[in-house]
Amino acid sequence: MKLNVKLLAAAALVAASSSSFAVVEPGGDLGTLDQYPVQFGGYRSGAERAPQPGDRLFADDFTFTLSSAASVIGSVSNFFGDTSFSSVTVTSSGGQTWTKSLTDINDLTFNFANLAAGSYTLTVGGVFPLGFNAYSGSAYATTTPVPEPASMALALAGLGIVAVLSRRRRPNA
């Protein structure tokens, strides 16, 4: 029975990896994030050796870059088995860290706002129970909006007109 479950899980992973998108494995590079989601995931088999204290904890790293200031948004979910997630952490190349706790099983999303352009590491942490388990996730970036100079000039001109009109309507004292 255990062998059938492992074969089924392996077949599912092969089918997923041969589809139209690639799944980045732990230690891999997600590339430069943009508005299109990038898929990542990891798996473990608790039957590989006798369980020892702490064996089932995992922290999988994925690197990525941002070409401009952006927010990194994503989620993780169980693909096979019953993985429990503890947190998602983003660490900049300069060592600054942002962490989102994932202890609520109804909210496995993350959003790290206003990250500067540069290189980062995304770390997914949690616990794999005994047996074969796999998870998947996705991440994408949305750029921080920057007002166009023409928009700023138009807004300032509008404020100037309002100021002039309000000054003209005031009675002289």
C-alpha positions as a Markdown table, in Angstrom:
| # | Residue | x | y | z |
|---|---|---|---|---|
| 1 | Met | 0.0 | 0.0 | 0.0 |
| 2 | Lys | 2.8 | 2.4 | 0.9 |
| 3 | Leu | 4.5 | 1.8 | -2.4 |
| 4 | Asn | 1.3 | 2.5 | -4.3 |
| 5 | Val | 0.9 | 5.8 | -2.6 |
| 6 | Lys | 4.5 | 6.8 | -3.4 |
| 7 | Leu | 4.1 | 5.8 | -7.0 |
| 8 | Leu | 0.9 | 7.8 | -7.3 |
| 9 | Ala | 2.6 | 10.8 | -5.8 |
| 10 | Ala | 5.6 | 10.5 | -8.0 |
| 11 | Ala | 3.3 | 10.2 | -11.1 |
| 12 | Ala | 1.4 | 13.3 | -10.0 |
| 13 | Leu | 4.7 | 15.2 | -9.6 |
| 14 | Val | 5.9 | 14.1 | -13.0 |
| 15 | Ala | 2.6 | 15.1 | -14.6 |
| 16 | Ala | 2.7 | 18.5 | -13.0 |
| 17 | Ser | 6.3 | 19.1 | -14.0 |
| 18 | Ser | 5.7 | 18.1 | -17.6 |
| 19 | Ser | 2.8 | 20.5 | -18.0 |
| 20 | Ser | 3.0 | 24.0 | -19.7 |
| 21 | Phe | 4.8 | 25.5 | -16.7 |
| 22 | Ala | 7.8 | 24.4 | -14.6 |
| 23 | Val | 7.8 | 24.1 | -10.9 |
| 24 | Val | 10.9 | 25.4 | -9.2 |
| 25 | Glu | 12.3 | 23.0 | -6.6 |
| 26 | Pro | 13.9 | 24.1 | -3.2 |
| 27 | Gly | 17.2 | 25.8 | -3.8 |
| 28 | Gly | 16.1 | 27.0 | -7.2 |
| 29 | Asp | 15.8 | 30.4 | -8.7 |
| 30 | Leu | 12.4 | 31.9 | -9.4 |
| 31 | Gly | 14.0 | 34.5 | -11.7 |
| 32 | Thr | 12.9 | 38.1 | -11.9 |
| 33 | Leu | 9.4 | 38.3 | -10.5 |
| 34 | Asp | 6.8 | 40.3 | -12.5 |
| 35 | Gln | 3.0 | 40.2 | -12.8 |
| 36 | Tyr | 2.9 | 36.6 | -14.0 |
| 37 | Pro | 3.0 | 34.0 | -11.2 |
| 38 | Val | 5.9 | 31.6 | -10.8 |
| 39 | Gln | 5.2 | 28.1 | -9.4 |
| 40 | Phe | 7.4 | 26.5 | -6.7 |
| 41 | Gly | 7.1 | 23.5 | -4.5 |
| 42 | Gly | 8.8 | 20.9 | -2.4 |
| 43 | Tyr | 8.3 | 17.3 | -1.2 |
| 44 | Arg | 9.6 | 14.9 | 1.4 |
| 45 | Ser | 9.1 | 11.3 | 2.3 |
| 46 | Gly | 9.1 | 10.6 | 6.0 |
| 47 | Ala | 9.8 | 6.9 | 5.3 |
| 48 | Glu | 13.3 | 7.5 | 4.0 |
| 49 | Arg | 14.7 | 6.8 | 7.4 |
| 50 | Ala | 13.6 | 6.3 | 11.0 |
| 51 | Pro | 12.1 | 9.5 | 12.4 |
| 52 | Gln | 14.2 | 11.5 | 14.7 |
| 53 | Pro | 13.4 | 14.7 | 16.7 |
| 54 | Gly | 13.2 | 17.6 | 14.4 |
| 55 | Asp | 13.4 | 15.5 | 11.2 |
| 56 | Arg | 10.1 | 16.7 | 9.9 |
| 57 | Leu | 10.7 | 20.4 | 10.1 |
| 58 | Phe | 11.6 | 22.0 | 6.8 |
| 59 | Ala | 12.8 | 25.4 | 5.5 |
| 60 | Asp | 13.0 | 25.5 | 1.7 |
| 61 | Asp | 14.7 | 28.4 | 0.1 |
| 62 | Phe | 14.0 | 29.9 | -3.3 |
| 63 | Thr | 15.8 | 32.9 | -4.7 |
| 64 | Phe | 14.3 | 35.7 | -6.8 |
| 65 | Thr | 15.1 | 39.2 | -8.0 |
| 66 | Leu | 13.0 | 42.4 | -8.4 |
| 67 | Ser | 13.9 | 44.8 | -11.2 |
| 68 | Ser | 12.1 | 47.7 | -9.5 |
| 69 | Ala | 10.3 | 48.5 | -6.3 |
| 70 | Ala | 7.4 | 46.1 | -5.9 |
| 71 | Ser | 5.2 | 44.1 | -3.6 |
| 72 | Val | 5.7 | 40.3 | -3.6 |
| 73 | Ile | 2.4 | 38.4 | -3.3 |
| 74 | Gly | 1.8 | 34.6 | -3.2 |
| 75 | Ser | 0.4 | 31.6 | -1.5 |
| 76 | Val | 1.3 | 28.0 | -0.5 |
| 77 | Ser | -0.9 | 24.9 | -0.3 |
| 78 | Asn | -0.8 | 21.2 | 0.2 |
| 79 | Phe | -0.3 | 19.3 | -3.0 |
| 80 | Phe | -0.2 | 15.8 | -1.5 |
| 81 | Gly | -0.3 | 14.7 | 2.1 |
| 82 | Asp | -0.9 | 17.0 | 5.1 |
| 83 | Thr | 1.9 | 19.6 | 5.3 |
| 84 | Ser | 1.6 | 22.2 | 8.0 |
| 85 | Phe | 3.1 | 25.6 | 7.2 |
| 86 | Ser | 4.6 | 27.8 | 9.9 |
| 87 | Ser | 5.8 | 30.9 | 8.0 |
| 88 | Val | 7.1 | 32.5 | 4.8 |
| 89 | Thr | 10.1 | 34.7 | 5.1 |
| 90 | Val | 11.7 | 37.1 | 2.6 |
| 91 | Thr | 15.3 | 38.1 | 3.2 |
| 92 | Ser | 17.1 | 40.8 | 1.2 |
| 93 | Ser | 20.7 | 40.4 | 0.0 |
| 94 | Gly | 21.5 | 43.0 | 2.7 |
| 95 | Gly | 20.1 | 40.8 | 5.4 |
| 96 | Gln | 16.8 | 42.6 | 6.1 |
| 97 | Thr | 14.0 | 40.1 | 6.9 |
| 98 | Trp | 10.2 | 40.2 | 6.6 |
| 99 | Thr | 8.1 | 37.2 | 7.9 |
| 100 | Lys | 4.4 | 36.2 | 7.6 |
| 101 | Ser | 3.1 | 33.6 | 10.0 |
| 102 | Leu | 1.0 | 30.9 | 8.3 |
| 103 | Thr | -0.5 | 29.3 | 11.4 |
| 104 | Asp | -4.1 | 29.9 | 10.2 |
| 105 | Ile | -4.8 | 27.1 | 7.8 |
| 106 | Asn | -7.5 | 29.3 | 6.2 |
| 107 | Asp | -5.0 | 32.0 | 5.2 |
| 108 | Leu | -1.9 | 30.6 | 3.5 |
| 109 | Thr | -1.2 | 33.8 | 1.5 |
| 110 | Phe | 1.6 | 36.3 | 1.9 |
| 111 | Asn | 2.1 | 39.9 | 0.8 |
| 112 | Phe | 5.4 | 41.7 | 1.3 |
| 113 | Ala | 4.8 | 45.3 | 0.3 |
| 114 | Asn | 7.2 | 48.0 | -1.0 |
| 115 | Leu | 10.4 | 45.9 | -1.4 |
| 116 | Ala | 13.2 | 47.6 | -3.2 |
| 117 | Ala | 14.8 | 46.4 | -6.4 |
| 118 | Gly | 17.4 | 43.7 | -5.7 |
| 119 | Ser | 18.0 | 40.0 | -4.9 |
| 120 | Tyr | 16.0 | 38.2 | -2.3 |
| 121 | Thr | 15.5 | 34.7 | -0.8 |
| 122 | Leu | 12.0 | 33.3 | -0.1 |
| 123 | Thr | 11.9 | 30.7 | 2.7 |
| 124 | Val | 8.9 | 28.5 | 3.2 |
| 125 | Gly | 8.9 | 26.8 | 6.6 |
| 126 | Gly | 6.7 | 24.1 | 8.2 |
| 127 | Val | 6.4 | 20.5 | 9.2 |
| 128 | Phe | 5.9 | 17.4 | 7.1 |
| 129 | Pro | 4.2 | 14.5 | 8.8 |
| 130 | Leu | 5.4 | 10.9 | 8.3 |
| 131 | Gly | 4.9 | 9.5 | 4.8 |
| 132 | Phe | 5.1 | 11.2 | 1.4 |
| 133 | Asn | 4.1 | 14.9 | 1.4 |
| 134 | Ala | 4.3 | 17.6 | -1.2 |
| 135 | Tyr | 3.4 | 21.3 | -1.3 |
| 136 | Ser | 3.1 | 23.9 | -4.1 |
| 137 | Gly | 3.1 | 27.6 | -4.1 |
| 138 | Ser | 3.2 | 30.6 | -6.4 |
| 139 | Ala | 4.6 | 34.1 | -6.2 |
| 140 | Tyr | 4.4 | 37.2 | -8.3 |
| 141 | Ala | 5.3 | 40.9 | -8.1 |
| 142 | Thr | 3.2 | 44.1 | -8.6 |
| 143 | Thr | 5.2 | 47.2 | -9.1 |
| 144 | Thr | 4.7 | 50.1 | -6.8 |
| 145 | Pro | 2.8 | 52.8 | -8.7 |
| 146 | Val | 4.8 | 56.0 | -9.3 |
| 147 | Pro | 2.9 | 59.1 | -10.5 |
| 148 | Glu | 3.8 | 60.3 | -14.0 |
| 149 | Pro | 5.2 | 63.9 | -14.1 |
| 150 | Ala | 2.3 | 65.0 | -16.2 |
| 151 | Ser | -0.2 | 63.8 | -13.6 |
| 152 | Met | 1.7 | 65.6 | -10.9 |
| 153 | Ala | 1.8 | 68.8 | -13.0 |
| 154 | Leu | -2.0 | 68.6 | -13.7 |
| 155 | Ala | -2.8 | 68.0 | -10.0 |
| 156 | Leu | -0.6 | 71.0 | -9.0 |
| 157 | Ala | -2.2 | 73.2 | -11.7 |
| 158 | Gly | -5.7 | 72.2 | -10.4 |
| 159 | Leu | -4.7 | 73.1 | -6.8 |
| 160 | Gly | -3.4 | 76.5 | -8.0 |
| 161 | Ile | -6.7 | 77.2 | -9.9 |
| 162 | Val | -8.7 | 76.3 | -6.8 |
| 163 | Ala | -6.5 | 78.6 | -4.7 |
| 164 | Val | -6.9 | 81.5 | -7.1 |
| 165 | Leu | -10.7 | 81.1 | -7.3 |
| 166 | Ser | -11.1 | 80.9 | -3.6 |
| 167 | Arg | -9.0 | 84.0 | -3.1 |
| 168 | Arg | -11.1 | 86.0 | -5.7 |
| 169 | Arg | -14.4 | 85.0 | -4.0 |
| 170 | Arg | -13.3 | 86.2 | -0.5 |
| 171 | Pro | -14.7 | 89.7 | 0.3 |
| 172 | Asn | -12.1 | 92.3 | 1.1 |
| 173 | Ala | -11.8 | 93.0 | 4.7 |
